[in-house]
Amino acid sequence: MATELLTLQGVNHHYGESHTLWGVDLTVNEGSRTCLMGRNGVGKTTLLRCVMGLERLSGGSIHMRGERMDRRGAEARAAAGIAYVPQGREIFPRLTVEENLRTGLGVARSKGRIPDLIFDLFPVLGEMRSRRGGNLSGGQQQQLAIGRALVLNPDLLILDEPTEGIQPNIVREIGDIITRLNDTLGLTVLLVEQKLPFARRVADGFAMLEKGRLVAEGPIAELDEEVVHRHLSV
């Protein structure tokens, strides 16, 4: 029987007078790979930021393993095992690769040095550990952003459009790494992704947002052409 890791109940969110999320109920089971989907501007990034504590709810609740999270700050959520890779990566361009990775150690549950796993997954980060983050390619910066999140030793990895602006060979590599982390470490993954082939290859389930409401969800095999046409086609 599936174990619930992350549970959203009746989540509402406002930007000023704009109502952006409407009563979203979502369950992410332990060990799953869930892809949050929908057209541009439907609230996907907002929902991830709410989970991470970067946006305040105007209603509803968020629980991690049954513990109330929406009253805690982002740092406390990171310490509870939630790691977030934002859209656009947001690495520190003037810090070296190693210094970027070390920024995650402050709230890591296993404090100390950067885990060897990071350089095993992303050998290029080991080769470039003294190079400034701003001098890396887009694909290398994305690997750095994921590596920085993994320093936290999380139970839940949240990724916002990890393939955006990335060359195809790195896109495949990132997909392989997500699958490997899930298969070998049991890491639960919640990601926003627009590329259907990537979503179908990496995710085992999907949740569809439309105008801030959850309108469809299920196993990735149920993401058929009718669902795609209704909720994703422009």
C-alpha contacts under 8 A as a table, 3 or more apart, distances in Angstrom:
res1	aa1	res2	aa2	distance
2	A	29	N	6.18
2	A	30	E	7.05
3	T	29	N	5.51
3	T	30	E	5.55
4	E	7	T	6.93
4	E	27	T	6.61
4	E	28	V	6.16
4	E	29	N	4.36
4	E	30	E	5.80
4	E	65	R	6.58
5	L	27	T	7.58
5	L	28	V	5.87
5	L	29	N	5.13
5	L	30	E	4.98
5	L	64	M	5.56
5	L	65	R	4.89
5	L	66	G	7.80
6	L	27	T	5.80
6	L	28	V	5.05
6	L	29	N	6.76
6	L	30	E	7.97
6	L	62	I	7.34
6	L	63	H	5.79
6	L	64	M	4.68
6	L	65	R	6.37
7	T	25	D	7.55
7	T	26	L	5.88
7	T	27	T	4.58
7	T	28	V	6.44
7	T	62	I	5.74
7	T	63	H	5.11
7	T	64	M	6.49
7	T	65	R	7.99
7	T	66	G	7.87
8	L	11	V	6.29
8	L	24	V	6.81
8	L	25	D	5.12
8	L	26	L	4.96
8	L	27	T	6.30
8	L	60	G	7.55
8	L	61	S	5.94
8	L	62	I	4.64
8	L	63	H	6.54
9	Q	23	G	7.27
9	Q	24	V	6.37
9	Q	25	D	4.61
9	Q	26	L	6.81
9	Q	60	G	5.49
9	Q	61	S	5.31
9	Q	62	I	6.45
10	G	22	W	7.44
10	G	23	G	3.90
10	G	24	V	4.94
10	G	25	D	5.38
10	G	59	G	6.83
10	G	60	G	4.42
10	G	61	S	6.70
11	V	21	L	6.76
11	V	22	W	6.58
11	V	23	G	4.74
11	V	24	V	4.74
11	V	25	D	6.68
11	V	57	L	6.75
11	V	58	S	7.63
11	V	59	G	5.59
11	V	60	G	4.23
11	V	61	S	6.06
11	V	62	I	7.67
12	N	19	H	7.72
12	N	20	T	7.39
12	N	21	L	4.79
12	N	22	W	4.95
12	N	23	G	5.25
12	N	24	V	6.80
12	N	57	L	5.85
12	N	58	S	5.30
12	N	59	G	4.74
12	N	60	G	6.11
13	H	19	H	6.15
13	H	20	T	5.53
13	H	21	L	4.90
13	H	22	W	7.11
13	H	56	R	7.12
13	H	57	L	5.00
13	H	58	S	4.91
13	H	59	G	6.83
14	H	17	E	6.54
14	H	18	S	5.43
14	H	19	H	4.47
14	H	20	T	5.40
14	H	21	L	7.08
14	H	57	L	7.60
14	H	58	S	6.41
15	Y	18	S	5.07
15	Y	19	H	6.52
15	Y	20	T	6.84
16	G	19	H	7.90
19	H	22	W	7.19
20	T	42	V	7.60
20	T	43	G	6.14
20	T	46	T	7.91
20	T	211	K	7.37
20	T	212	G	5.35
21	L	24	V	6.72
21	L	43	G	6.42
21	L	47	L	7.49
21	L	211	K	7.68
21	L	212	G	4.22
21	L	213	R	6.23
22	W	212	G	5.53
22	W	213	R	5.31
23	G	59	G	7.89
23	G	60	G	7.20
23	G	213	R	6.93
24	V	212	G	7.84
24	V	213	R	6.05
24	V	214	L	5.88
25	D	214	L	7.31
28	V	32	S	6.90
28	V	34	T	7.03
28	V	190	L	7.66
29	N	32	S	5.59
29	N	188	T	7.66
30	E	186	G	7.87
30	E	187	L	7.89
30	E	188	T	5.77
31	G	182	N	6.49
31	G	186	G	5.12
31	G	187	L	5.76
31	G	188	T	4.50
31	G	189	V	7.57
32	S	182	N	7.57
32	S	187	L	7.89
32	S	188	T	5.19
32	S	189	V	6.30
32	S	203	A	7.97
32	S	204	D	6.73
32	S	205	G	7.54
33	R	182	N	7.56
33	R	188	T	6.01
33	R	189	V	4.62
33	R	190	L	5.96
33	R	191	L	7.78
33	R	202	V	7.26
33	R	203	A	4.80
33	R	204	D	5.38
33	R	205	G	6.32
34	T	189	V	6.19
34	T	190	L	4.88
34	T	191	L	6.34
34	T	203	A	5.51
34	T	204	D	6.22
34	T	205	G	4.75
34	T	206	F	5.27
34	T	207	A	7.20
35	C	190	L	5.95
35	C	191	L	4.94
35	C	192	V	5.62
35	C	193	E	6.55
35	C	199	A	6.53
35	C	203	A	5.87
35	C	204	D	7.95
35	C	205	G	6.27
35	C	206	F	4.62
35	C	207	A	6.26
36	L	44	K	6.79
36	L	190	L	7.17
36	L	191	L	5.91
36	L	192	V	4.75
36	L	193	E	6.82
36	L	206	F	5.84
36	L	207	A	4.89
36	L	208	M	5.94
36	L	209	L	7.37
37	M	44	K	7.10
37	M	192	V	6.00
37	M	193	E	6.30
37	M	194	Q	6.68
37	M	206	F	7.06
37	M	207	A	6.11
37	M	208	M	4.81
37	M	209	L	6.16
38	G	42	V	6.48
38	G	44	K	7.28
38	G	194	Q	7.66
38	G	208	M	5.51
38	G	209	L	5.08
38	G	210	E	6.11
38	G	231	H	6.35
38	G	232	L	5.73
39	R	42	V	6.10
39	R	209	L	7.88
39	R	210	E	7.20
39	R	231	H	7.10
39	R	232	L	5.47
39	R	233	S	7.77
39	R	234	V	7.75
41	G	44	K	7.48
41	G	211	K	7.72
42	V	209	L	6.26
42	V	210	E	5.40
42	V	211	K	4.67
42	V	212	G	5.21
43	G	46	T	5.04
43	G	47	L	6.04
43	G	209	L	7.20
43	G	210	E	7.92
43	G	211	K	7.07
43	G	212	G	5.23
44	K	47	L	5.21
44	K	48	L	6.51
44	K	192	V	6.85
44	K	209	L	7.01
44	K	212	G	7.94
45	T	48	L	5.13
45	T	49	R	6.16
45	T	160	D	6.79
45	T	192	V	7.58
46	T	49	R	5.06
46	T	50	C	6.13
46	T	55	E	7.27
47	L	50	C	5.04
47	L	51	V	6.37
48	L	51	V	5.10
48	L	52	M	6.32
48	L	158	I	7.32
48	L	160	D	7.66
49	R	52	M	5.02
49	R	53	G	6.05
49	R	54	L	4.97
49	R	55	E	5.56
50	C	53	G	5.10
50	C	54	L	5.83
50	C	55	E	4.70
50	C	56	R	6.21
50	C	57	L	6.70
50	C	70	D	7.91
51	V	54	L	7.73
51	V	62	I	6.95
51	V	70	D	7.48
52	M	55	E	7.79
52	M	74	A	5.66
52	M	77	R	6.59
52	M	78	A	7.76
52	M	82	I	7.12
52	M	83	A	7.79
52	M	84	Y	6.94
53	G	56	R	6.68
53	G	70	D	6.80
53	G	72	R	7.17
53	G	73	G	5.59
53	G	74	A	4.55
53	G	77	R	7.26
54	L	73	G	7.89
54	L	74	A	6.33
56	R	70	D	7.71
57	L	60	G	6.96
57	L	61	S	7.79
57	L	70	D	7.40
61	S	68	R	7.22
61	S	69	M	7.64
61	S	70	D	5.97
62	I	68	R	6.01
62	I	69	M	5.43
62	I	70	D	5.26
63	H	66	G	5.25
63	H	67	E	5.07
63	H	68	R	4.50
63	H	69	M	5.25
63	H	70	D	7.32
64	M	67	E	5.20
64	M	68	R	6.63
64	M	69	M	6.47
68	R	71	R	6.91
69	M	72	R	5.38
69	M	77	R	6.83
70	D	73	G	7.78
72	R	76	A	6.03
72	R	77	R	6.68
73	G	76	A	5.39
73	G	77	R	6.42
74	A	77	R	5.07
74	A	78	A	6.23
75	E	78	A	5.06
75	E	79	A	6.26
75	E	107	V	6.82
76	A	79	A	4.99
76	A	80	A	6.18
77	R	80	A	4.85
77	R	81	G	6.54
77	R	82	I	5.76
78	A	81	G	5.26
78	A	82	I	4.70
78	A	83	A	5.75
78	A	107	V	6.62
78	A	108	A	7.57
78	A	152	L	7.29
78	A	154	P	7.68
79	A	82	I	7.19
79	A	107	V	5.58
79	A	108	A	6.24
79	A	109	R	5.99
79	A	152	L	7.67
80	A	154	P	7.96
81	G	109	R	7.78
81	G	152	L	7.30
81	G	153	N	7.07
81	G	154	P	4.29
81	G	155	D	4.99
81	G	156	L	6.22
82	I	154	P	5.55
82	I	155	D	6.28
82	I	156	L	4.94
82	I	157	L	6.20
82	I	158	I	7.45
83	A	149	A	5.32
83	A	150	L	7.21
83	A	152	L	6.84
83	A	154	P	5.85
83	A	155	D	7.98
83	A	156	L	6.23
83	A	157	L	4.98
83	A	158	I	6.01
84	Y	149	A	6.24
84	Y	157	L	6.09
84	Y	158	I	4.68
84	Y	159	L	6.07
85	V	89	R	6.27
85	V	145	A	6.15
85	V	146	I	6.17
85	V	149	A	6.49
85	V	157	L	7.80
85	V	158	I	6.08
85	V	159	L	4.85
85	V	160	D	6.23
85	V	162	P	7.86
86	P	89	R	5.29
86	P	90	E	6.79
86	P	159	L	6.35
86	P	160	D	5.21
86	P	161	E	7.92
87	Q	90	E	7.65
87	Q	159	L	7.64
87	Q	160	D	4.87
87	Q	161	E	5.85
87	Q	162	P	7.08
87	Q	164	E	7.96
88	G	164	E	7.93
89	R	141	Q	7.03
89	R	142	Q	6.06
89	R	145	A	5.70
90	E	145	A	7.47
91	I	100	N	6.88
91	I	133	G	6.82
91	I	141	Q	7.20
91	I	144	L	7.62
91	I	145	A	6.23
92	F	95	L	5.52
92	F	100	N	6.36
92	F	133	G	6.28
92	F	134	G	7.27
93	P	96	T	7.68
93	P	132	R	6.19
93	P	133	G	4.49
93	P	134	G	3.83
93	P	135	N	7.40
94	R	132	R	5.64
94	R	133	G	6.30
94	R	134	G	6.20
95	L	98	E	7.96
95	L	99	E	5.67
95	L	100	N	6.01
95	L	132	R	5.32
95	L	133	G	5.97
95	L	134	G	7.95
96	T	99	E	5.04
96	T	100	N	6.11
96	T	129	R	6.44
96	T	130	S	5.34
96	T	131	R	5.06
96	T	132	R	3.94
96	T	133	G	5.45
97	V	100	N	5.14
97	V	101	L	6.31
97	V	125	L	6.71
97	V	128	M	6.71
97	V	129	R	4.62
97	V	130	S	6.04
97	V	131	R	5.94
97	V	132	R	5.99
97	V	133	G	5.52
97	V	144	L	7.07
98	E	101	L	5.09
98	E	102	R	6.16
98	E	129	R	4.95
98	E	130	S	6.50
99	E	102	R	4.98
99	E	103	T	6.45
100	N	103	T	5.41
100	N	104	G	7.66
100	N	133	G	7.48
100	N	144	L	7.77
100	N	148	R	6.78
101	L	104	G	5.91
101	L	105	L	7.59
101	L	114	I	7.05
101	L	144	L	7.39
101	L	147	G	6.84
101	L	148	R	4.65
101	L	151	V	6.92
102	R	105	L	5.26
102	R	106	G	7.71
102	R	113	R	7.83
102	R	114	I	6.76
102	R	148	R	7.53
102	R	151	V	7.90
103	T	106	G	6.38
103	T	148	R	7.48
104	G	107	V	6.17
104	G	108	A	6.21
104	G	148	R	5.87
104	G	149	A	6.83
104	G	151	V	5.79
104	G	152	L	5.98
105	L	108	A	4.80
105	L	111	K	5.77
105	L	112	G	6.82
105	L	113	R	7.53
105	L	114	I	7.50
105	L	151	V	6.48
105	L	152	L	6.57
106	G	111	K	7.10
107	V	111	K	7.61
107	V	152	L	6.77
108	A	111	K	5.41
108	A	151	V	6.61
108	A	152	L	4.12
108	A	153	N	6.55
109	R	152	L	6.34
109	R	153	N	6.71
110	S	152	L	7.49
110	S	153	N	7.14
114	I	118	I	7.41
114	I	151	V	6.31
115	P	118	I	5.89
115	P	119	F	7.84
115	P	151	V	6.59
116	D	119	F	5.57
116	D	120	D	6.26
117	L	120	D	4.86
117	L	121	L	6.06
118	I	121	L	5.30
118	I	122	F	5.99
118	I	123	P	8.00
118	I	147	G	5.65
118	I	150	L	7.23
118	I	151	V	7.45
119	F	122	F	4.87
119	F	123	P	4.91
119	F	124	V	7.52
119	F	125	L	6.15
119	F	126	G	5.40
120	D	123	P	5.73
121	L	177	I	6.98
122	F	125	L	5.67
122	F	126	G	7.33
122	F	143	Q	6.72
122	F	147	G	7.67
123	P	126	G	5.29
123	P	127	E	6.49
124	V	127	E	4.97
124	V	128	M	6.08
124	V	140	Q	7.52
125	L	128	M	5.06
125	L	129	R	5.50
125	L	140	Q	7.70
125	L	143	Q	7.80
125	L	144	L	6.87
126	G	129	R	5.16
128	M	131	R	5.23
131	R	135	N	6.95
131	R	136	L	7.75
132	R	135	N	5.49
132	R	136	L	7.20
133	G	136	L	5.55
133	G	141	Q	6.74
134	G	141	Q	7.95
136	L	139	G	7.93
136	L	140	Q	5.64
136	L	141	Q	5.84
137	S	140	Q	5.12
137	S	141	Q	6.09
138	G	141	Q	5.07
138	G	142	Q	6.26
138	G	165	G	6.94
138	G	166	I	6.09
139	G	142	Q	5.11
139	G	143	Q	6.36
139	G	165	G	7.91
139	G	166	I	5.20
139	G	167	Q	6.67
139	G	170	I	6.06
139	G	171	V	7.99
140	Q	143	Q	5.03
140	Q	144	L	6.18
141	Q	144	L	4.90
141	Q	145	A	6.12
142	Q	145	A	4.99
142	Q	146	I	6.24
142	Q	162	P	7.04
143	Q	146	I	5.18
143	Q	147	G	6.00
143	Q	174	I	7.64
144	L	147	G	4.92
144	L	148	R	6.01
145	A	148	R	5.14
145	A	149	A	6.41
146	I	149	A	5.11
146	I	150	L	6.25
147	G	150	L	5.03
147	G	151	V	6.34
148	R	151	V	5.28
148	R	152	L	7.49
149	A	152	L	5.80
149	A	153	N	7.84
149	A	154	P	7.71
149	A	157	L	7.53
150	L	153	N	5.35
150	L	154	P	6.38
150	L	157	L	7.86
151	V	154	P	7.89
154	P	157	L	6.48
154	P	187	L	7.52
155	D	187	L	5.59
155	D	188	T	6.14
156	L	187	L	6.23
156	L	188	T	4.81
156	L	189	V	5.74
156	L	190	L	7.34
157	L	187	L	7.15
157	L	188	T	6.23
157	L	189	V	4.89
157	L	190	L	6.29
158	I	189	V	5.98
158	I	190	L	4.85
158	I	191	L	5.53
159	L	162	P	5.94
159	L	189	V	7.68
159	L	190	L	6.42
159	L	191	L	4.52
159	L	192	V	6.33
160	D	191	L	5.67
160	D	192	V	4.85
160	D	193	E	7.01
161	E	164	E	5.61
161	E	191	L	6.94
161	E	192	V	5.12
161	E	193	E	4.79
161	E	194	Q	7.09
162	P	174	I	7.94
162	P	191	L	7.92
162	P	192	V	7.81
162	P	193	E	7.19
163	T	166	I	5.37
163	T	171	V	5.62
163	T	174	I	7.90
163	T	193	E	7.54
166	I	170	I	6.49
166	I	171	V	6.17
167	Q	170	I	5.59
167	Q	171	V	6.28
168	P	171	V	4.91
168	P	172	R	6.38
169	N	172	R	5.34
169	N	173	E	6.36
170	I	173	E	4.81
170	I	174	I	6.03
171	V	174	I	5.20
171	V	175	G	6.27
172	R	175	G	5.07
172	R	176	D	6.21
173	E	176	D	5.05
173	E	177	I	6.22
174	I	177	I	5.07
174	I	178	I	6.22
175	G	178	I	5.21
175	G	179	T	6.30
175	G	198	F	7.13
175	G	201	R	7.70
175	G	202	V	5.96
176	D	179	T	5.18
176	D	180	R	6.05
176	D	202	V	7.80
177	I	180	R	4.90
177	I	181	L	6.03
178	I	181	L	5.24
178	I	182	N	6.25
178	I	189	V	7.76
178	I	202	V	7.23
179	T	182	N	5.12
179	T	183	D	5.99
179	T	202	V	6.27
180	R	183	D	5.07
180	R	184	T	5.77
180	R	185	L	7.70
181	L	184	T	5.54
181	L	185	L	5.28
181	L	186	G	6.61
181	L	187	L	5.73
182	N	185	L	5.66
182	N	186	G	4.60
182	N	187	L	4.54
182	N	188	T	6.24
182	N	189	V	7.41
183	D	186	G	5.68
183	D	187	L	7.64
193	E	196	L	7.64
193	E	198	F	7.73
193	E	199	A	6.39
194	Q	199	A	7.59
195	K	198	F	5.49
195	K	199	A	6.24
196	L	199	A	5.02
196	L	200	R	6.04
197	P	200	R	5.22
197	P	201	R	6.13
198	F	201	R	5.12
198	F	202	V	6.00
199	A	202	V	5.33
199	A	203	A	5.43
200	R	203	A	5.78
200	R	204	D	7.53
200	R	220	I	6.34
200	R	221	A	7.89
203	A	206	F	7.19
203	A	220	I	6.58
204	D	219	P	5.90
204	D	220	I	5.13
204	D	221	A	7.85
205	G	217	E	7.44
205	G	218	G	5.62
205	G	219	P	4.15
205	G	220	I	4.39
205	G	221	A	7.87
206	F	217	E	5.38
206	F	218	G	5.66
206	F	219	P	6.25
206	F	220	I	5.64
206	F	223	L	7.49
207	A	214	L	7.02
207	A	215	V	7.85
207	A	216	A	5.88
207	A	217	E	4.18
207	A	218	G	6.76
208	M	214	L	5.73
208	M	215	V	5.74
208	M	216	A	5.02
208	M	217	E	5.96
208	M	231	H	7.49
209	L	212	G	5.97
209	L	213	R	5.36
209	L	214	L	4.56
209	L	215	V	5.80
209	L	216	A	7.36
210	E	213	R	5.31
210	E	214	L	6.46
210	E	215	V	6.39
210	E	231	H	6.98
214	L	217	E	7.79
218	G	222	E	6.36
218	G	223	L	7.77
219	P	222	E	5.58
219	P	223	L	7.40
220	I	223	L	5.31
221	A	224	D	7.11
223	L	227	V	6.02
223	L	228	V	6.78
224	D	227	V	5.50
224	D	228	V	6.29
225	E	228	V	4.93
225	E	229	H	5.91
226	E	229	H	5.18
226	E	230	R	6.13
227	V	230	R	5.19
227	V	231	H	6.08
227	V	232	L	7.73
228	V	231	H	5.49
228	V	232	L	5.04
228	V	233	S	6.43
229	H	232	L	5.71
229	H	233	S	4.90
230	R	233	S	6.57
